[in-house]
Amino acid sequence: MSKFNFQVKASEVGKRLDCFLTKKISSLSRSAIQKLIKENNVLVNNKASRPNYLVRLGDNIVIKIVPIKKKIAAPPISLEIIYEDDDVLVINKPPGTVVCSESSTCKGTLLEAILQKIKFGPEGKEIRFGIVHRLDKDTSGILLVAKNKKSYYHLVDLFKKRKVIKKYKALVKGQLKPEKGIIEAPIGRSIYNRQKMAVVLPGKGKPALTKYKVLKYLDNFTLLEVEPKTGRMHQIRVHLASIGHPIVGDQKYGHRDQKKLLPRQFLHAFYLKCLLPSGKIKEFSSDLPSDLQNFLKELSTHPR
C-alpha cells in the first residue's frame, strides 16, 4: 500500500478535491481518484470527504492507494484421453470444467486444452474446433471431439441422425417407478426464467425423448441408466425434474437444498458408441468419478 500526504497551499485553495489530487498524482486518472475518495481512502483533516469538496488553506490531505491484486490464472486443464486416432479424440471430462465458452475467449475451458493438443487449420472456427457435442459444466464423462473437417461433418451427421448412442448414470430424488420408462416431452426456454430450459406445450419447443431404467434403489433415491435419444440442452435434467425426480445436486432444476446433498449434479456420461470416420464401430466407457462413488457408498452406509 502506498500513502501520500499533501498540505494545501494558498495557490491551490478552491480547487475540487479530485482535481487537486489528480494534479498531485499524475499516474492516477480523475475517475480512479474519485473511486478512492468514495471508498474512504482519502481523508481531509482525518475525515472522509467528497470528490467535489473545495480544498481550503492548510487542509491536510492523506490518500491511501491499495494495489490491485492480480488474479492468479487457473492452471491449465489436463486432458484424460480415453482414445485417439487420426480423426477423433475421446476425452474423459472432469466435473467443474466448461467445454467451451460462448464468448470469444477459451481461457480456462476444456477447449483451451484441446487446442494445445490439436493444431486446427484455418477451418478451425468453421468447424467449431471439433466440438460436436457438449456436456454441462458439472457433468462428467465421455466427450467426443473431431480432429479435422472431414471427421467433424461425419460426426455431426451421426448426431443429427441419432446414430450415436450415449448413456448416462444419474441419481435422482425419490423412488422412480416403473423401473423402465420413456419420457417424451418437448423442451424449450422457460417463460419464467430465460436462463433455464423447461418442458413446454407441443409446438412451443423442440421434440425430446429420454429413455431410462433403474439400476438400484437406495433408500429415498434411485440410481438410473439414462439414454437421451435427442440432444436438447439440459434434456436429462429437465425431463427427470419434470416427472418429480430431480437429479441429486442439481441446483438449477432441483430443490434449493440440493447443494447440501452434493456440490454438483449426479450425472455422468459413462458410455458412448458410434461409427468412427475410419469405418470402425467403437464403444467407450468411463467409470463413475470418485466424488460420485463416495456419495453412493455414503448413502449405502448412512441412508438419508
C-alpha positions as a Markdown table, in Angstrom:
| # | Residue | x | y | z |
|---|---|---|---|---|
| 1 | Met | 0.0 | 0.0 | 0.0 |
| 2 | Ser | 1.2 | 3.5 | -0.9 |
| 3 | Lys | 0.4 | 6.5 | 1.3 |
| 4 | Phe | 0.7 | 10.2 | 0.2 |
| 5 | Asn | 0.3 | 13.3 | 2.4 |
| 6 | Phe | -0.4 | 16.8 | 1.0 |
| 7 | Gln | -0.8 | 20.3 | 2.5 |
| 8 | Val | -3.0 | 22.8 | 0.6 |
| 9 | Lys | -1.1 | 26.0 | -0.3 |
| 10 | Ala | -2.6 | 29.4 | -0.9 |
| 11 | Ser | -2.4 | 29.0 | -4.7 |
| 12 | Glu | -4.4 | 25.7 | -4.5 |
| 13 | Val | -7.3 | 27.0 | -2.5 |
| 14 | Gly | -10.8 | 26.5 | -4.0 |
| 15 | Lys | -9.9 | 23.5 | -6.2 |
| 16 | Arg | -12.1 | 20.4 | -6.2 |
| 17 | Leu | -10.6 | 17.6 | -4.2 |
| 18 | Asp | -10.5 | 15.2 | -7.1 |
| 19 | Cys | -8.9 | 17.8 | -9.4 |
| 20 | Phe | -6.4 | 18.7 | -6.7 |
| 21 | Leu | -5.2 | 15.1 | -6.2 |
| 22 | Thr | -5.2 | 14.4 | -10.0 |
| 23 | Lys | -2.7 | 17.2 | -10.3 |
| 24 | Lys | -0.6 | 15.9 | -7.5 |
| 25 | Ile | -0.6 | 12.2 | -8.6 |
| 26 | Ser | -0.3 | 12.2 | -12.4 |
| 27 | Ser | -0.2 | 8.4 | -12.6 |
| 28 | Leu | -3.9 | 8.2 | -11.5 |
| 29 | Ser | -6.9 | 9.3 | -13.6 |
| 30 | Arg | -9.5 | 11.5 | -12.2 |
| 31 | Ser | -12.0 | 8.6 | -12.2 |
| 32 | Ala | -9.6 | 6.5 | -10.2 |
| 33 | Ile | -9.1 | 9.3 | -7.7 |
| 34 | Gln | -12.9 | 9.7 | -7.4 |
| 35 | Lys | -13.2 | 5.9 | -6.7 |
| 36 | Leu | -10.6 | 6.2 | -3.9 |
| 37 | Ile | -12.4 | 9.1 | -2.4 |
| 38 | Lys | -15.8 | 7.3 | -2.4 |
| 39 | Glu | -14.1 | 4.2 | -0.9 |
| 40 | Asn | -12.9 | 6.5 | 2.0 |
| 41 | Asn | -9.2 | 6.0 | 1.0 |
| 42 | Val | -8.9 | 9.8 | 1.1 |
| 43 | Leu | -9.0 | 11.8 | 4.3 |
| 44 | Val | -9.2 | 15.5 | 4.7 |
| 45 | Asn | -8.1 | 16.6 | 8.1 |
| 46 | Asn | -8.7 | 13.0 | 9.3 |
| 47 | Lys | -12.2 | 12.9 | 7.9 |
| 48 | Ala | -13.8 | 11.2 | 4.8 |
| 49 | Ser | -14.8 | 13.7 | 2.1 |
| 50 | Arg | -16.4 | 14.0 | -1.3 |
| 51 | Pro | -14.9 | 14.4 | -4.8 |
| 52 | Asn | -16.5 | 17.9 | -5.1 |
| 53 | Tyr | -15.1 | 19.2 | -1.8 |
| 54 | Leu | -13.3 | 22.6 | -2.3 |
| 55 | Val | -10.0 | 22.5 | -0.6 |
| 56 | Arg | -9.0 | 25.1 | 1.9 |
| 57 | Leu | -5.7 | 26.7 | 3.0 |
| 58 | Gly | -3.8 | 24.3 | 5.3 |
| 59 | Asp | -6.1 | 21.3 | 4.7 |
| 60 | Asn | -4.1 | 18.1 | 5.4 |
| 61 | Ile | -5.0 | 15.5 | 2.8 |
| 62 | Val | -3.9 | 11.9 | 3.1 |
| 63 | Ile | -4.5 | 9.4 | 0.3 |
| 64 | Lys | -4.0 | 5.6 | 0.5 |
| 65 | Ile | -3.5 | 3.6 | -2.6 |
| 66 | Val | -4.1 | -0.1 | -2.2 |
| 67 | Pro | -2.6 | -2.1 | -5.1 |
| 68 | Ile | -5.0 | -4.3 | -7.1 |
| 69 | Lys | -4.3 | -7.9 | -6.6 |
| 70 | Lys | -3.7 | -9.7 | -9.8 |
| 71 | Lys | -5.9 | -12.7 | -10.4 |
| 72 | Ile | -3.8 | -15.8 | -10.4 |
| 73 | Ala | -4.5 | -17.7 | -13.6 |
| 74 | Ala | -6.1 | -21.1 | -13.1 |
| 75 | Pro | -3.7 | -24.0 | -14.0 |
| 76 | Pro | -4.4 | -25.4 | -17.5 |
| 77 | Ile | -6.8 | -28.3 | -17.7 |
| 78 | Ser | -5.1 | -31.6 | -18.4 |
| 79 | Leu | -6.8 | -34.0 | -20.8 |
| 80 | Glu | -7.6 | -37.5 | -19.8 |
| 81 | Ile | -7.6 | -39.3 | -23.2 |
| 82 | Ile | -9.6 | -42.5 | -23.5 |
| 83 | Tyr | -9.0 | -43.0 | -27.2 |
| 84 | Glu | -7.3 | -41.2 | -30.1 |
| 85 | Asp | -6.7 | -41.8 | -33.8 |
| 86 | Asp | -6.1 | -39.6 | -36.8 |
| 87 | Asp | -9.7 | -38.4 | -36.8 |
| 88 | Val | -11.1 | -38.3 | -33.3 |
| 89 | Leu | -10.2 | -37.7 | -29.7 |
| 90 | Val | -12.3 | -39.2 | -26.9 |
| 91 | Ile | -11.9 | -37.4 | -23.6 |
| 92 | Asn | -13.0 | -38.2 | -20.0 |
| 93 | Lys | -14.3 | -34.8 | -19.0 |
| 94 | Pro | -13.8 | -33.9 | -15.3 |
| 95 | Pro | -16.6 | -32.1 | -13.4 |
| 96 | Gly | -16.4 | -28.4 | -12.9 |
| 97 | Thr | -15.0 | -27.6 | -16.4 |
| 98 | Val | -16.7 | -25.7 | -19.2 |
| 99 | Val | -16.3 | -27.4 | -22.6 |
| 100 | Cys | -16.2 | -24.1 | -24.5 |
| 101 | Ser | -17.4 | -20.5 | -23.8 |
| 102 | Glu | -20.0 | -18.6 | -25.7 |
| 103 | Ser | -17.5 | -15.6 | -25.6 |
| 104 | Ser | -14.5 | -15.2 | -27.9 |
| 105 | Thr | -12.1 | -16.5 | -25.3 |
| 106 | Cys | -11.5 | -20.1 | -24.5 |
| 107 | Lys | -9.3 | -19.4 | -21.4 |
| 108 | Gly | -10.0 | -21.9 | -18.6 |
| 109 | Thr | -12.1 | -24.1 | -20.7 |
| 110 | Leu | -11.6 | -27.7 | -22.0 |
| 111 | Leu | -11.4 | -26.2 | -25.5 |
| 112 | Glu | -8.2 | -24.4 | -24.4 |
| 113 | Ala | -6.6 | -27.8 | -23.5 |
| 114 | Ile | -7.9 | -29.3 | -26.8 |
| 115 | Leu | -6.4 | -26.5 | -28.9 |
| 116 | Gln | -3.0 | -27.2 | -27.2 |
| 117 | Lys | -3.3 | -30.9 | -28.2 |
| 118 | Ile | -4.8 | -30.5 | -31.7 |
| 119 | Lys | -3.5 | -28.0 | -34.2 |
| 120 | Phe | -6.5 | -27.0 | -36.3 |
| 121 | Gly | -6.0 | -25.3 | -39.7 |
| 122 | Pro | -7.8 | -22.2 | -40.9 |
| 123 | Glu | -11.1 | -24.1 | -40.9 |
| 124 | Gly | -11.0 | -24.3 | -37.0 |
| 125 | Lys | -13.7 | -21.7 | -36.3 |
| 126 | Glu | -15.8 | -23.0 | -39.2 |
| 127 | Ile | -15.9 | -26.5 | -37.6 |
| 128 | Arg | -16.1 | -25.1 | -34.0 |
| 129 | Phe | -12.7 | -26.6 | -33.3 |
| 130 | Gly | -14.1 | -30.1 | -33.4 |
| 131 | Ile | -16.7 | -29.7 | -30.7 |
| 132 | Val | -19.6 | -31.9 | -32.0 |
| 133 | His | -21.5 | -32.2 | -28.7 |
| 134 | Arg | -21.2 | -30.8 | -25.1 |
| 135 | Leu | -21.5 | -31.8 | -21.5 |
| 136 | Asp | -22.7 | -29.3 | -18.9 |
| 137 | Lys | -20.0 | -27.7 | -16.6 |
| 138 | Asp | -20.8 | -30.0 | -13.7 |
| 139 | Thr | -21.5 | -33.2 | -15.8 |
| 140 | Ser | -18.6 | -35.5 | -16.1 |
| 141 | Gly | -17.8 | -38.3 | -18.6 |
| 142 | Ile | -17.2 | -39.1 | -22.2 |
| 143 | Leu | -16.7 | -36.3 | -24.8 |
| 144 | Leu | -16.1 | -36.9 | -28.4 |
| 145 | Val | -14.0 | -34.4 | -30.4 |
| 146 | Ala | -13.3 | -34.2 | -34.2 |
| 147 | Lys | -9.7 | -33.6 | -35.1 |
| 148 | Asn | -10.3 | -32.4 | -38.7 |
| 149 | Lys | -13.0 | -31.1 | -41.1 |
| 150 | Lys | -13.9 | -34.5 | -42.6 |
| 151 | Ser | -14.4 | -36.2 | -39.2 |
| 152 | Tyr | -16.3 | -33.1 | -37.9 |
| 153 | Tyr | -19.0 | -33.3 | -40.5 |
| 154 | His | -19.1 | -37.1 | -40.3 |
| 155 | Leu | -19.8 | -37.0 | -36.5 |
| 156 | Val | -22.3 | -34.0 | -36.8 |
| 157 | Asp | -24.3 | -36.1 | -39.3 |
| 158 | Leu | -24.3 | -39.1 | -37.0 |
| 159 | Phe | -25.6 | -37.0 | -34.1 |
| 160 | Lys | -28.2 | -35.4 | -36.3 |
| 161 | Lys | -29.4 | -38.8 | -37.5 |
| 162 | Arg | -29.4 | -40.1 | -33.8 |
| 163 | Lys | -26.9 | -42.8 | -34.7 |
| 164 | Val | -24.6 | -42.1 | -31.7 |
| 165 | Ile | -25.6 | -44.0 | -28.5 |
| 166 | Lys | -24.9 | -42.1 | -25.3 |
| 167 | Lys | -25.7 | -43.4 | -21.9 |
| 168 | Tyr | -25.5 | -41.6 | -18.5 |
| 169 | Lys | -25.7 | -42.6 | -14.9 |
| 170 | Ala | -27.9 | -40.3 | -12.8 |
| 171 | Leu | -29.0 | -40.4 | -9.2 |
| 172 | Val | -32.4 | -38.9 | -8.6 |
| 173 | Lys | -34.5 | -38.0 | -5.5 |
| 174 | Gly | -37.3 | -40.5 | -4.7 |
| 175 | Gln | -38.0 | -44.0 | -5.9 |
| 176 | Leu | -38.7 | -43.8 | -9.6 |
| 177 | Lys | -41.3 | -46.2 | -10.9 |
| 178 | Pro | -41.9 | -48.1 | -13.1 |
| 179 | Glu | -38.3 | -49.5 | -13.4 |
| 180 | Lys | -38.2 | -48.8 | -17.1 |
| 181 | Gly | -39.7 | -45.9 | -18.9 |
| 182 | Ile | -39.7 | -43.2 | -21.6 |
| 183 | Ile | -40.1 | -39.5 | -21.0 |
| 184 | Glu | -41.3 | -37.8 | -24.2 |
| 185 | Ala | -42.0 | -34.1 | -23.9 |
| 186 | Pro | -40.9 | -31.0 | -25.9 |
| 187 | Ile | -38.2 | -28.8 | -24.3 |
| 188 | Gly | -37.8 | -25.0 | -24.8 |
| 189 | Arg | -36.8 | -21.9 | -22.9 |
| 190 | Ser | -38.7 | -21.4 | -19.6 |
| 191 | Ile | -41.1 | -18.5 | -19.8 |
| 192 | Tyr | -40.3 | -17.7 | -16.2 |
| 193 | Asn | -36.5 | -17.8 | -16.4 |
| 194 | Arg | -34.8 | -17.4 | -19.8 |
| 195 | Gln | -31.6 | -18.9 | -18.2 |
| 196 | Lys | -33.4 | -22.2 | -17.8 |
| 197 | Met | -35.0 | -24.8 | -20.1 |
| 198 | Ala | -38.4 | -26.4 | -19.4 |
| 199 | Val | -40.9 | -28.9 | -20.6 |
| 200 | Val | -43.3 | -26.8 | -22.8 |
| 201 | Leu | -46.5 | -27.1 | -24.7 |
| 202 | Pro | -46.4 | -29.0 | -28.0 |
| 203 | Gly | -45.3 | -26.7 | -30.8 |
| 204 | Lys | -43.6 | -24.3 | -28.3 |
| 205 | Gly | -40.3 | -26.2 | -28.1 |
| 206 | Lys | -38.3 | -29.0 | -29.8 |
| 207 | Pro | -39.3 | -32.7 | -29.5 |
| 208 | Ala | -37.3 | -34.5 | -26.8 |
| 209 | Leu | -37.2 | -38.2 | -25.8 |
| 210 | Thr | -35.3 | -39.8 | -22.9 |
| 211 | Lys | -35.2 | -43.5 | -22.0 |
| 212 | Tyr | -34.3 | -44.7 | -18.5 |
| 213 | Lys | -34.0 | -47.9 | -16.5 |
| 214 | Val | -33.5 | -48.3 | -12.8 |
| 215 | Leu | -30.1 | -49.7 | -11.7 |
| 216 | Lys | -30.7 | -49.6 | -8.0 |
| 217 | Tyr | -32.9 | -48.2 | -5.3 |
| 218 | Leu | -31.1 | -46.5 | -2.4 |
| 219 | Asp | -33.4 | -45.5 | 0.4 |
| 220 | Asn | -35.2 | -42.4 | -1.0 |
| 221 | Phe | -33.0 | -42.2 | -4.1 |
| 222 | Thr | -32.8 | -44.1 | -7.4 |
| 223 | Leu | -29.7 | -44.8 | -9.5 |
| 224 | Leu | -30.6 | -44.7 | -13.2 |
| 225 | Glu | -29.1 | -45.5 | -16.5 |
| 226 | Val | -30.4 | -42.8 | -18.8 |
| 227 | Glu | -30.3 | -42.7 | -22.6 |
| 228 | Pro | -31.2 | -39.5 | -24.3 |
| 229 | Lys | -32.5 | -40.1 | -27.9 |
| 230 | Thr | -32.4 | -36.4 | -28.7 |
| 231 | Gly | -29.9 | -33.8 | -27.8 |
| 232 | Arg | -31.7 | -30.8 | -26.3 |
| 233 | Met | -30.0 | -28.5 | -23.8 |
| 234 | His | -30.2 | -29.9 | -20.2 |
| 235 | Gln | -32.5 | -32.6 | -21.6 |
| 236 | Ile | -31.9 | -35.3 | -18.9 |
| 237 | Arg | -32.0 | -32.8 | -16.1 |
| 238 | Val | -35.2 | -31.1 | -17.3 |
| 239 | His | -37.1 | -34.4 | -18.1 |
| 240 | Leu | -36.3 | -36.0 | -14.8 |
| 241 | Ala | -37.2 | -32.9 | -12.9 |
| 242 | Ser | -40.5 | -32.7 | -14.8 |
| 243 | Ile | -41.7 | -36.0 | -13.5 |
| 244 | Gly | -40.8 | -35.1 | -9.9 |
| 245 | His | -37.4 | -36.8 | -9.7 |
| 246 | Pro | -34.8 | -34.2 | -10.0 |
| 247 | Ile | -31.1 | -35.2 | -10.2 |
| 248 | Val | -29.4 | -35.1 | -6.8 |
| 249 | Gly | -27.2 | -32.0 | -6.6 |
| 250 | Asp | -28.9 | -30.2 | -9.5 |
| 251 | Gln | -29.3 | -26.6 | -8.1 |
| 252 | Lys | -30.9 | -25.3 | -11.3 |
| 253 | Tyr | -33.6 | -27.8 | -11.8 |
| 254 | Gly | -33.8 | -29.4 | -8.3 |
| 255 | His | -34.7 | -28.1 | -4.9 |
| 256 | Arg | -32.9 | -25.2 | -3.2 |
| 257 | Asp | -31.3 | -27.6 | -0.7 |
| 258 | Gln | -29.6 | -29.6 | -3.4 |
| 259 | Lys | -26.1 | -28.3 | -2.7 |
| 260 | Lys | -26.4 | -29.7 | 0.9 |
| 261 | Leu | -26.7 | -33.2 | -0.7 |
| 262 | Leu | -23.9 | -32.9 | -3.3 |
| 263 | Pro | -21.9 | -29.9 | -4.6 |
| 264 | Arg | -22.7 | -30.8 | -8.2 |
| 265 | Gln | -25.3 | -32.8 | -10.1 |
| 266 | Phe | -25.0 | -36.6 | -10.0 |
| 267 | Leu | -24.8 | -37.0 | -13.8 |
| 268 | His | -22.1 | -38.9 | -15.6 |
| 269 | Ala | -21.7 | -39.8 | -19.3 |
| 270 | Phe | -20.4 | -43.3 | -18.9 |
| 271 | Tyr | -21.0 | -44.9 | -22.3 |
| 272 | Leu | -20.7 | -43.9 | -26.0 |
| 273 | Lys | -20.9 | -45.9 | -29.1 |
| 274 | Cys | -20.6 | -44.7 | -32.7 |
| 275 | Leu | -19.2 | -45.4 | -36.2 |
| 276 | Leu | -15.9 | -43.6 | -36.4 |
| 277 | Pro | -14.7 | -41.9 | -39.6 |
| 278 | Ser | -12.3 | -44.8 | -40.0 |
| 279 | Gly | -15.2 | -47.1 | -40.6 |
| 280 | Lys | -14.8 | -48.9 | -37.2 |
| 281 | Ile | -17.7 | -49.1 | -34.7 |
| 282 | Lys | -16.3 | -48.3 | -31.3 |
| 283 | Glu | -17.6 | -48.4 | -27.8 |
| 284 | Phe | -16.2 | -46.2 | -25.0 |
| 285 | Ser | -16.8 | -46.3 | -21.3 |
| 286 | Ser | -15.9 | -44.2 | -18.2 |
| 287 | Asp | -16.1 | -45.2 | -14.6 |
| 288 | Leu | -18.0 | -43.0 | -12.1 |
| 289 | Pro | -15.6 | -40.4 | -10.7 |
| 290 | Ser | -14.6 | -40.7 | -7.1 |
| 291 | Asp | -16.9 | -37.9 | -5.8 |
| 292 | Leu | -20.0 | -39.8 | -7.1 |
| 293 | Gln | -18.7 | -43.2 | -6.0 |
| 294 | Asn | -18.1 | -41.9 | -2.5 |
| 295 | Phe | -21.6 | -40.4 | -2.3 |
| 296 | Leu | -23.1 | -43.8 | -3.3 |
| 297 | Lys | -21.1 | -45.5 | -0.6 |
| 298 | Glu | -22.2 | -42.9 | 2.0 |
| 299 | Leu | -25.8 | -43.5 | 1.0 |
| 300 | Ser | -25.4 | -47.3 | 1.4 |
| 301 | Thr | -24.0 | -46.9 | 4.9 |
| 302 | His | -25.9 | -43.8 | 6.1 |
| 303 | Pro | -29.3 | -43.7 | 4.4 |
| 304 | Arg | -31.0 | -40.3 | 4.3 |
